[in-house]
């Protein structure tokens, strides 16, 4: 579960940092009240690209963690199923 929260927090930090940078740049050229939705959309797009490359190791760690957890769950289900067959 720790890997999930670390990855989620890292994604949020990248999104927040990207939003602040894009908002700072956009506030120079546009009215800040008008540009909020535009800035948010651009920040989502940029942060997803940045996260894809910058957070690859964290994403891989999360995938390994989830795969191990799914394997343990499948093993427990199979053990329970085989125990029912013995009775």
N, C-alpha and C positions, 0 to 999 in steps of 0.2 A: 504494500500500500504506500510505502514511503516513496518508491519510484514514481508512482502516479502523481503524488502531491508535488514532488520536486519538478517534474516535467510541466505540470499545470502552472505552477508558480513561475517557472522560467518563461512559459508562453505568455503569461500575463505581463511579466516585466518587459518582454520584447514588445508587446502590443502597446503598453503605456509609454515606453520610451519612443517608439515610432510615432505614436499619436502626438506627443509633445513636440517632437522635431517637425513633423508635418504641420502642426498647428502654428508653430513659430514661424515657419516659412510662409504659410498661407496668410497669416495675419498681416504680413507686409503688403501683400497685393490685394487681398479681399477684405471685406467687412467681416470681422470675426463672428458676428451673430449669424450671418448668412452662410458661412463656410463650415459650420460644425458638422453637418451630415456628410458633406463632401470630404472633409478632413478625416472623419471616421472611416469612410469607405476606403480611402487611399491608405490609411493606416492599417486596416485589416489586410488589404492586398500586400502591402510591403512587409508587414510583420509575418505573414504566412510564408513568403519567399525567404525572408531572413531566418525564420525558425526552421525551415526545411534544411538549410545548410548548417546553421550554427548549433542547432540542438539535435543533430543526428545521433550523437553518442547517447544522450539522455533518452531519445526515442527508442534506440536499440536496447538500452537497459530495461526500459519499460516493457518492450515486447518480450524480452527474455523472461522477465518476472511474470508476466501474464501467461506465457506459454508454460512455465513451470507450474504455476498455480492451476491451470487447466488440466495439466497432466496429472497432478496430485488428485484433483477432483474426479477425473475419469478413473483413476486407479481405485479410489474409494468406492465409486459406484460399481465398478467391476467386482471388487471384493465383496461388496454387499450382495450383488447379484449371484455370485458363486456360493455365498453362504446360504442363500435362500434355496439354491438347487440341492444342497446337501441334505436339508431337512426332508 
